[in-house]
Amino acid sequence: MFKLGLIVNPVAGAGGPLGLKGSDDLKGSDGRSEARALRCLAHLAKCGQDQLCIFGYSGAMSAQSKESKELAGFPFVSVGAPLPGAATQAADTKAAAQALMAAGVDLLLFVGGDGTARDVFAAIGTGVPALGVPAGVKMHSGVYAVSPESAAEIVLALINGRLVDVDLAEVRDIDEAAFRQGRVSSQYYGELLVPRVGGYLQHVKAGGREVEELVVADIAEEVIAEMDPKALYLVGPGSTTQGVMLALGLDNTLLGFDLVCDRQLLAKDLNANAITKAIAGHSGPVKVLITAIGGQGHILGRGNQQLSPELIRNIGRGNFMVLATKTKISGLAGRPLLVDSNDLALDKSWEGYIRVVTGYRDSIMYRVSASGE
């Protein structure tokens, strides 16, 4: 029987819809990480219940709420419980990871973001293979699967005896306070041993500073030429989208969503609620400018979680403009653009080919995937 260690950071991802650029300082859970853990476990139901046993801390750190005690029907072995209090802390993650390693789990599956990966690394180093289920706001590390279902596919490959490579992958994290001020300060913390199967594992985020300014300016010129003066534009995070704001001569939030109409800045750094209200109060079209994360290829679900699944669905896929240089697309080496909105049905509806603006009067069609395949 495969012994799967499970750690869920209940707070992970809660800062995304709030536009906080991270969740390190939050104390409460919005259920996001638990839901993503349960998505992964539901996908694991492809294997028999006699093939897998889950080990973890009792309660929220194993996605055991009042609504979900059974963990997809798999047997569960408790190795402890978090410290008493209103919310789990980094110390709980570290203690759980050490307890799971001591219990001899075959793989430690953790649900969270870069802060969670840091805590897991600090606790176990390379003592046991580990794999992340993406649920956080900050996702720069290379230790995460591209989606909960992709994480499950890697686990299933191990259970089914497939030859699975185990490689060292980087754990990185950023300074949230600097991030909120528009400065990206990414730091390397170490490496975890991570199983790797096909395109199921995301890559370390690549910096965007090598993007040629002239190419970004050309992309901005094309976007501005297409702008509808009656449309409301949500300009998302990234240096490529920032180029549009610079070309318009508008102040901008490098790592948030700004609101523009008729080439005028209406609001800066909007969270999910503010975006919803702005759209509800606008009678004309709504457009969203997004870019691909360098090295990873995500266009939804990494760094732009202010866009809730409901917002994405209401706006409509056809009203999203993806901006990226050909250098960034070429850096994907044929891997698809990725969507991971926290709504699998929505993600699947985005699969196919999408237009990517790559310069002035220059665009390409590129494949979008929810699974990395």
C-alpha positions as CSV (number, residue, x, y, z in Angstrom):
1,M,0.0,0.0,0.0
2,F,1.3,3.4,-1.0
3,K,1.8,5.7,2.1
4,L,0.9,9.2,1.1
5,G,1.7,12.0,3.5
6,L,-0.7,15.0,3.2
7,I,-0.3,18.6,4.5
8,V,-2.8,21.3,3.7
9,N,-2.1,24.9,4.5
10,P,-5.7,26.1,5.3
11,V,-4.8,29.7,4.7
12,A,-3.0,29.3,1.4
13,G,-4.5,31.3,-1.5
14,A,-6.8,33.3,0.7
15,G,-4.9,36.5,-0.1
16,G,-5.3,36.2,-3.9
17,P,-8.9,37.4,-4.4
18,L,-8.2,40.2,-1.8
19,G,-5.4,41.5,-4.0
20,L,-2.9,41.0,-1.1
21,K,-0.2,39.4,-3.3
22,G,0.2,36.6,-0.7
23,S,-1.3,35.0,2.4
24,D,1.6,35.0,4.9
25,D,0.0,37.5,7.2
26,L,-3.6,36.1,7.1
27,K,-5.1,34.1,9.9
28,G,-8.3,32.8,8.4
29,S,-9.2,30.3,5.7
30,D,-11.5,30.7,2.8
31,G,-11.7,27.0,2.0
32,R,-9.7,27.4,-1.2
33,S,-6.8,25.1,-0.3
34,E,-9.1,22.4,1.2
35,A,-11.1,22.4,-2.0
36,R,-8.0,21.9,-4.1
37,A,-6.8,19.1,-1.9
38,L,-10.1,17.4,-2.3
39,R,-9.9,17.8,-6.0
40,C,-6.6,16.0,-6.0
41,L,-7.9,13.2,-3.7
42,A,-11.0,12.7,-5.9
43,H,-8.8,12.2,-8.9
44,L,-6.7,9.7,-7.0
45,A,-9.9,7.6,-6.7
46,K,-8.8,6.1,-10.0
47,C,-6.7,3.7,-7.9
48,G,-8.2,1.2,-5.4
49,Q,-8.8,2.1,-1.8
50,D,-6.6,-0.8,-0.9
51,Q,-3.7,0.7,-2.8
52,L,-3.3,4.0,-0.9
53,C,-3.3,5.1,2.7
54,I,-3.2,8.8,3.7
55,F,-1.1,10.0,6.7
56,G,-1.4,13.5,8.1
57,Y,-2.4,15.8,10.9
58,S,-6.0,15.4,12.0
59,G,-8.4,18.2,11.0
60,A,-8.0,21.1,8.6
61,M,-4.4,20.2,7.8
62,S,-5.6,17.0,6.1
63,A,-8.7,18.7,4.5
64,Q,-10.9,17.1,7.2
65,S,-13.7,19.5,7.7
66,K,-17.3,18.7,8.8
67,E,-18.2,18.4,5.1
68,S,-15.3,16.2,4.1
69,K,-14.2,13.7,6.7
70,E,-13.7,10.7,4.5
71,L,-10.9,11.9,2.2
72,A,-12.3,10.2,-0.9
73,G,-12.7,6.9,1.0
74,F,-9.0,6.2,1.6
75,P,-7.9,5.0,5.0
76,F,-6.4,7.7,7.1
77,V,-3.6,7.5,9.8
78,S,-3.2,10.5,12.1
79,V,0.4,11.4,13.1
80,G,-0.7,14.3,15.3
81,A,-2.7,17.5,15.3
82,P,-1.8,21.2,14.9
83,L,-1.1,23.4,17.9
84,P,-4.3,24.8,19.5
85,G,-5.3,28.2,18.1
86,A,-7.5,30.0,15.6
87,A,-5.2,29.3,12.6
88,T,-2.4,27.0,11.8
89,Q,1.1,28.4,11.7
90,A,4.4,27.7,9.9
91,A,5.4,25.7,13.0
92,D,2.5,23.3,12.4
93,T,3.5,22.7,8.8
94,K,7.1,22.0,9.8
95,A,6.1,19.7,12.7
96,A,3.7,17.8,10.4
97,A,6.3,17.3,7.7
98,Q,8.8,16.0,10.3
99,A,6.2,13.6,11.7
100,L,5.3,12.3,8.2
101,M,8.9,11.7,7.4
102,A,9.3,9.8,10.7
103,A,6.2,7.8,9.8
104,G,8.0,6.6,6.6
105,V,5.6,8.0,4.0
106,D,6.6,7.3,0.4
107,L,5.7,10.8,-0.8
108,L,4.8,14.0,1.0
109,L,2.0,15.9,-0.8
110,F,1.5,19.4,0.4
111,V,-1.1,22.0,-0.6
112,G,-0.2,25.6,-0.5
113,G,2.1,28.2,-2.1
114,D,5.8,29.2,-1.9
115,G,5.6,29.9,1.8
116,T,4.4,26.4,2.4
117,A,7.1,25.0,0.2
118,R,9.7,26.9,2.3
119,D,8.3,25.4,5.5
120,V,8.3,21.9,4.1
121,F,11.9,22.3,2.9
122,A,13.0,23.6,6.2
123,A,11.5,20.6,7.9
124,I,12.6,17.7,5.7
125,G,15.2,18.9,3.2
126,T,15.7,16.0,0.8
127,G,14.8,13.4,3.3
128,V,11.7,12.3,1.5
129,P,10.3,13.0,-2.0
130,A,7.7,15.8,-1.9
131,L,5.2,17.3,-4.4
132,G,3.1,20.5,-4.2
133,V,-0.5,20.9,-5.1
134,P,-0.8,24.6,-6.2
135,A,-3.1,26.6,-3.9
136,G,-1.1,29.7,-3.0
137,V,-0.8,33.2,-4.4
138,K,2.9,33.1,-4.8
139,M,3.9,30.2,-7.1
140,H,7.6,30.8,-8.1
141,S,8.9,27.5,-7.0
142,G,9.4,24.5,-9.3
143,V,8.0,22.0,-6.8
144,Y,4.4,22.2,-7.8
145,A,2.2,20.3,-10.2
146,V,0.4,22.5,-12.7
147,S,-3.0,21.6,-11.2
148,P,-4.5,19.4,-8.4
149,E,-5.4,16.7,-11.0
150,S,-1.8,16.8,-12.4
151,A,-0.5,16.2,-8.9
152,A,-2.8,13.2,-8.7
153,E,-1.5,11.8,-12.0
154,I,2.0,11.9,-10.7
155,V,1.0,10.0,-7.5
156,L,-1.0,7.5,-9.7
157,A,2.1,6.9,-11.8
158,L,4.1,6.1,-8.6
159,I,1.3,3.8,-7.3
160,N,1.0,2.0,-10.7
161,G,4.8,1.2,-10.8
162,R,5.7,3.5,-13.7
163,L,9.3,4.7,-14.0
164,V,9.1,8.2,-12.4
165,D,12.1,10.5,-12.4
166,V,12.8,12.1,-9.1
167,D,14.8,15.3,-9.4
168,L,15.8,18.3,-7.3
169,A,13.6,21.3,-7.8
170,E,14.0,24.8,-6.5
171,V,12.1,26.3,-3.6
172,R,11.8,30.1,-4.0
173,D,9.8,32.7,-2.3
174,I,9.4,36.5,-2.5
175,D,9.2,39.3,0.0
176,E,5.4,40.0,0.2
177,A,5.9,43.5,1.6
178,A,8.1,44.5,-1.3
179,F,5.8,42.6,-3.7
180,R,2.9,44.8,-2.7
181,Q,5.0,47.8,-3.5
182,G,5.7,46.5,-7.0
183,R,9.2,45.1,-6.3
184,V,9.9,41.4,-7.1
185,S,12.5,40.1,-4.7
186,S,12.7,36.4,-5.3
187,Q,15.1,34.3,-3.1
188,Y,16.3,30.8,-3.4
189,Y,15.9,28.7,-0.3
190,G,16.9,25.2,-1.3
191,E,15.7,22.2,-3.2
192,L,13.2,19.4,-2.7
193,L,13.3,16.0,-4.2
194,V,10.3,16.0,-6.6
195,P,8.8,13.3,-8.8
196,R,8.4,14.4,-12.4
197,V,6.1,13.0,-15.1
198,G,5.7,14.6,-18.5
199,G,4.2,18.1,-18.4
200,Y,2.5,17.7,-15.0
201,L,5.1,19.6,-13.1
202,Q,5.4,23.4,-13.4
203,H,8.7,25.1,-14.0
204,V,10.4,27.7,-11.8
205,K,9.1,31.1,-12.7
206,A,11.5,32.9,-15.0
207,G,12.2,36.6,-14.5
208,G,10.8,39.0,-17.2
209,R,13.5,41.6,-17.1
210,E,15.3,40.1,-20.2
211,V,12.2,41.0,-22.3
212,E,13.3,43.5,-25.0
213,E,11.8,46.9,-24.3
214,L,11.2,47.4,-28.0
215,V,9.1,44.2,-28.3
216,V,7.0,45.1,-25.3
217,A,6.5,48.6,-26.8
218,D,5.4,47.0,-30.1
219,I,2.9,44.8,-28.2
220,A,1.6,47.9,-26.4
221,E,1.1,49.8,-29.7
222,E,-0.9,46.9,-31.1
223,V,-3.2,46.7,-28.0
224,I,-3.7,50.5,-27.9
225,A,-4.6,50.5,-31.7
226,E,-7.3,47.9,-30.9
227,M,-8.7,49.6,-27.9
228,D,-12.4,50.3,-27.8
229,P,-13.1,53.7,-26.1
230,K,-16.4,52.3,-24.7
231,A,-14.8,49.2,-23.2
232,L,-13.6,48.8,-19.6
233,Y,-10.1,47.3,-19.6
234,L,-8.7,45.3,-16.7
235,V,-4.9,45.5,-17.1
236,G,-3.4,42.5,-15.2
237,P,0.0,41.9,-13.6
238,G,3.3,41.6,-15.4
239,S,5.9,43.7,-17.2
240,T,4.4,43.0,-20.6
241,T,1.0,44.4,-19.6
242,Q,2.7,47.2,-17.8
243,G,4.1,48.2,-21.2
244,V,0.6,49.1,-22.2
245,M,0.1,51.4,-19.2
246,L,3.5,53.1,-19.8
247,A,2.6,53.7,-23.5
248,L,-0.7,55.3,-22.3
249,G,1.2,57.4,-19.9
250,L,-0.8,56.0,-17.0
251,D,0.3,55.1,-13.5
252,N,0.1,51.3,-12.9
253,T,0.3,48.4,-10.5
254,L,3.0,46.0,-11.8
255,L,1.6,43.2,-9.7
256,G,-2.1,43.9,-9.6
257,F,-5.1,44.9,-11.7
258,D,-5.7,48.4,-12.9
259,L,-8.9,49.7,-14.5
260,V,-8.8,51.8,-17.7
261,C,-11.6,53.2,-19.9
262,D,-11.1,55.6,-22.8
263,R,-7.4,55.6,-22.1
264,Q,-8.0,57.0,-18.6
265,L,-7.0,55.3,-15.3
266,L,-10.1,54.8,-13.2
267,A,-8.7,52.7,-10.3
268,K,-5.6,50.9,-9.2
269,D,-4.8,47.6,-7.6
270,L,-8.3,46.2,-7.5
271,N,-9.3,43.1,-5.6
272,A,-12.0,40.6,-6.7
273,N,-14.8,42.5,-5.1
274,A,-13.8,45.8,-6.6
275,I,-13.5,44.3,-10.0
276,T,-17.0,42.8,-9.7
277,K,-18.5,46.1,-8.7
278,A,-16.7,47.9,-11.5
279,I,-18.0,45.5,-14.1
280,A,-21.5,45.6,-12.7
281,G,-21.5,49.4,-13.0
282,H,-20.3,49.5,-16.6
283,S,-22.7,49.2,-19.5
284,G,-20.2,48.6,-22.3
285,P,-17.8,45.8,-23.1
286,V,-15.2,44.4,-20.7
287,K,-11.8,43.4,-21.8
288,V,-8.9,41.8,-19.7
289,L,-5.2,42.1,-20.6
290,I,-3.1,39.2,-19.2
291,T,0.3,37.7,-19.9
292,A,2.0,34.4,-19.6
293,I,4.3,33.8,-16.6
294,G,7.8,33.3,-17.9
295,G,9.1,29.8,-17.7
296,Q,5.8,28.4,-16.5
297,G,3.3,29.5,-19.1
298,H,0.3,30.1,-16.7
299,I,-2.1,32.7,-18.0
300,L,-4.7,32.2,-15.2
301,G,-4.3,31.1,-11.6
302,R,-0.8,32.4,-10.9
303,G,-0.5,36.0,-9.8
304,N,-3.9,37.1,-11.1
305,Q,-6.2,35.3,-8.6
306,Q,-8.2,38.5,-8.2
307,L,-10.0,37.0,-11.2
308,S,-12.3,34.5,-9.6
309,P,-13.8,31.7,-11.7
310,E,-17.1,33.5,-11.6
311,L,-15.6,36.7,-13.0
312,I,-13.7,34.8,-15.7
313,R,-16.8,32.9,-16.7
314,N,-18.9,36.1,-16.8
315,I,-16.3,38.1,-18.8
316,G,-15.9,35.3,-21.3
317,R,-12.8,33.8,-22.8
318,G,-13.2,35.8,-26.0
319,N,-12.7,39.1,-24.0
320,F,-9.3,38.1,-22.7
321,M,-6.2,39.4,-24.6
322,V,-3.1,37.4,-24.0
323,L,0.1,39.4,-24.4
324,A,3.6,37.8,-24.7
325,T,6.8,38.1,-26.6
326,K,7.8,35.3,-28.9
327,T,10.9,34.9,-26.8
328,K,8.7,34.1,-23.8
329,I,6.6,31.7,-25.9
330,S,9.7,30.0,-27.3
331,G,11.0,29.6,-23.8
332,L,8.1,27.2,-23.2
333,A,9.7,24.7,-25.6
334,G,6.4,23.6,-27.0
335,R,4.7,23.3,-23.6
336,P,1.1,24.7,-23.6
337,L,-0.1,27.9,-21.9
338,L,-1.7,26.8,-18.6
339,V,-5.0,27.7,-16.9
340,D,-5.6,26.8,-13.2
341,S,-8.5,29.0,-12.1
342,N,-9.6,26.7,-9.2
343,D,-12.6,25.6,-11.3
344,L,-11.8,22.5,-13.3
345,A,-14.8,22.8,-15.6
346,L,-13.9,26.4,-16.4
347,D,-10.3,25.4,-17.0
348,K,-11.3,22.7,-19.4
349,S,-13.5,25.2,-21.3
350,W,-10.4,27.3,-22.0
351,E,-8.5,24.4,-23.6
352,G,-7.8,24.7,-27.3
353,Y,-5.9,27.5,-29.2
354,I,-5.9,31.2,-28.2
355,R,-4.6,34.3,-29.9
356,V,-1.5,35.7,-28.3
357,V,-0.4,39.3,-29.3
358,T,3.3,39.2,-29.9
359,G,4.0,42.5,-31.5
360,Y,2.5,45.3,-33.6
361,R,0.2,43.7,-36.2
362,D,1.8,40.4,-35.1
363,S,0.0,37.6,-33.2
364,I,0.2,33.8,-33.1
365,M,-2.2,31.0,-32.1
366,Y,-1.0,28.9,-29.2
367,R,-2.4,25.9,-27.3
368,V,-4.0,26.2,-23.9
369,S,-4.2,23.3,-21.4
370,A,-5.6,22.7,-18.0
371,S,-3.4,19.7,-17.3
372,G,0.0,20.5,-18.8
373,E,-0.4,17.8,-21.5
